[in-house]
């Protein structure tokens, strides 16, 4: 069994989301880290953790976002917020 491929449907500016909106995290790769017995809850926890805690230092999928996350957090936050405001669904 292969790990799930996680695609973020709303484009976001994040160190671990590539240009095709794929969430890139070692725990979701077909490596020794992937557990074929992982439950849906465990997969969702990995997704939430990866989005909440960017891994900007370890082979980021978006090097520009990673660099700003590390060197200029305010600019990273500004770009992230702007992209969500542009592409996200309005709150009801």
TORSE-37001 format. One line per 8 residues: their letters; for each residue x, y, z of N, C-alpha, C. Coordinates in steps of 0.1 Angstrom, whole numbers, padded with zeros to 4 digits. Each point is the difference from the previous one (the first is absolute). Example, Ala and Ser with C-alpha at 12.3 -4.5 7.8 and 13.67 -1.06 7.14 Angstrom:
BEGIN
as> 0132:-0057:0078:-0009:0012:0000:0009:0012:0000  -0004:0011:-0007:0009:0011:0000:-0008:0011:0008;
***
This chain:
BEGIN
xxxxxxxx> 0008:-0012:0000:-0008:0012:0000:0009:0012:0000  -0003:0010:-0008:0007:0012:-0001:-0006:0011:0009  0008:0009:0004:-0005:0011:0009:-0009:0009:-0009  -0009:0007:0006:-0009:0009:-0008:0008:0012:-0006  -0004:0005:-0011:0005:0012:-0006:-0009:0011:0005  0005:0010:0007:-0008:0010:0005:0002:0013:-0009  -0012:0004:-0006:0000:0012:-0008:-0008:0010:0007  0005:0012:0001:-0007:0011:0007:-0008:0007:-0012;
xxxxxxxx> -0013:0000:0001:-0008:0005:-0011:0000:0015:-0001  0003:0007:0011:0001:0014:0000:0015:0003:0000  0005:0007:-0011:0015:0003:0000:0004:0008:0013  0011:-0005:0006:0005:0007:0012:0015:0002:-0002  0005:0010:0008:0014:0003:0000:0006:-0007:0012  0007:-0011:-0002:0005:-0008:0012:0012:-0007:-0004  0010:-0001:0009:0013:-0007:-0004:-0002:-0015:-0004  -0011:-0006:0004:-0001:-0015:-0002:-0011:-0003:-0011;
xxxxxxxx> -0004:0010:-0007:-0010:-0001:-0011:0007:0004:-0013  0000:-0009:-0009:0007:0003:-0013:-0009:0007:-0010  0006:0003:-0012:-0007:0008:-0010:-0013:-0007:-0005  -0001:-0013:0002:-0012:-0007:-0004:-0010:-0002:0012  0002:0007:0010:-0008:0000:0013:0001:-0013:0007  0010:-0008:-0002:0002:-0012:0007:0007:0002:0013  -0005:-0005:0011:0006:0001:0013:0012:-0011:0000  0012:0005:0003:0011:-0008:0000:0005:-0002:0014;
xxxxxxxx> -0001:-0012:0005:0004:-0003:0014:0006:-0014:0000  0011:-0002:0006:0007:-0013:0001:-0009:-0011:0005  -0009:0004:0009:-0009:-0010:0006:-0011:-0005:-0010  -0001:0007:-0011:-0010:-0004:-0010:0007:-0006:-0013  0013:-0003:0001:0007:-0006:-0011:0000:-0015:0002  0002:-0006:-0012:0001:-0015:0001:0014:-0004:0004  0003:0002:0013:0013:-0003:0006:-0003:-0009:0012  0011:-0002:0007:-0002:-0007:0013:-0008:0008:0010;
xxxxxxxx> -0002:0013:-0002:-0007:0007:0010:-0016:-0002:-0002  -0004:-0004:-0012:-0014:-0002:-0002:-0005:-0013:0006  -0011:0000:0007:-0005:-0011:0007:-0013:-0004:-0008  0000:-0011:-0006:-0012:-0005:-0008:-0012:-0002:0009  0002:0000:0013:-0011:-0002:0009:-0006:0013:0006  0005:0011:-0006:-0004:0013:0005:-0015:0002:-0002  -0006:0006:0010:-0015:0002:-0001:-0002:0014:-0006  -0012:0002:-0004:-0004:0013:-0006:0003:0012:0010;
xxxxxxxx> -0002:-0002:0012:0002:0010:0011:0015:0002:0000  0009:-0010:-0001:0014:0002:0001:0005:0008:-0013  -0006:-0003:-0011:0004:0007:-0012:-0004:0015:0001  -0012:0002:0005:-0005:0014:0002:0009:0008:0010  0005:-0007:0010:0009:0006:0010:0013:0004:-0006  0005:-0009:-0009:0012:0003:-0008:-0002:0013:-0008  -0011:0001:-0007:-0003:0011:-0009:0000:0013:0009  -0008:0000:0011:-0001:0012:0008:0013:0004:0006;
xxxxxxxx> 0008:-0010:0004:0013:0003:0006:0009:0006:-0011  0000:-0006:-0012:0009:0005:-0010:-0004:0015:-0004  -0013:0003:0000:-0004:0013:-0003:0003:0010:0011  -0002:-0004:0012:0002:0008:0012:0015:0002:0003  0008:-0009:-0003:0014:0000:0004:0009:-0002:-0013  0001:0010:-0008:0008:-0001:-0012:0014:-0005:0002  0005:-0009:-0008:0013:-0006:0000:0008:0008:-0010  0004:0012:0003:0006:0009:-0010:0015:-0004:-0002;
xxxxxxxx> 0006:-0007:0009:0014:-0003:-0001:0003:-0013:-0008  -0010:-0010:0001:0002:-0013:-0006:-0006:-0002:-0013  0008:0003:-0011:-0004:-0002:-0014:-0014:0006:-0002  -0002:0013:0001:-0013:0006:-0002:-0005:-0002:-0014  -0013:-0001:-0002:-0006:-0001:-0013:-0001:0014:-0007  -0001:0010:0008:0000:0014:-0005:0011:0007:0007  0011:0001:-0008:0012:0006:0006:-0001:0015:0003  -0008:0007:-0008:-0002:0015:0003:-0008:0001:0013;
xxxxxxxx> -0010:-0007:0002:-0008:0001:0013:0009:-0005:0012  0008:-0010:-0002:0008:-0005:0011:0011:0011:0004  0006:0006:-0010:0009:0011:0003:-0006:0011:0007  -0012:0005:-0004:-0006:0010:0007:-0005:-0004:0014  -0005:-0012:0001:-0004:-0005:0013:0012:0001:0010  0012:-0004:-0004:0011:0001:0008:0006:0014:0002  0001:0007:-0010:0007:0013:0000:-0009:0012:0002  -0012:0000:-0004:-0009:0012:0001:-0014:-0005:0002;
xxxxxxxx> -0003:-0004:0013:-0013:-0006:0003:-0012:0010:-0003  0002:0013:0002:-0010:0009:-0003:-0004:0000:-0015  0010:0000:-0009:-0003:-0001:-0014:-0007:-0013:-0004  0005:-0011:0006:-0006:-0013:-0002:-0015:0000:0004  -0003:0006:0012:-0014:0001:0005:-0008:0008:-0010  0005:0011:-0004:-0007:0009:-0009:-0004:-0007:-0013  0010:-0007:-0006:-0003:-0007:-0013:-0009:-0011:0002  0001:-0008:0011:-0009:-0011:0003:-0014:0006:0002;
xxxxxxxx> -0002:0010:0007:-0013:0006:0002:-0006:0005:-0013  0008:0007:-0008:-0005:0005:-0012:-0004:-0011:-0010  0007:-0011:0000:-0004:-0011:-0009:-0013:-0006:0005  -0002:-0002:0013:-0012:-0005:0005:-0012:0009:-0003  0002:0013:0002:-0010:0010:-0003:-0004:0000:-0015  0010:-0002:-0008:-0003:-0001:-0015:-0007:-0012:-0004  0005:-0012:0005:-0005:-0013:-0005:-0010:-0007:0009  -0001:0004:0013:-0008:-0007:0009:-0015:0003:-0002;
xxxx> -0008:-0009:0006:-0015:0003:0000:-0003:0010:0010  -0010:0009:-0003:-0004:0009:0011:-0007:-0007:0011  0002:0005:0012:-0007:-0006:0012:-0014:0004:-0001  -0009:-0009:0004:-0014:0003:0000:-0005:0004:0014;
***
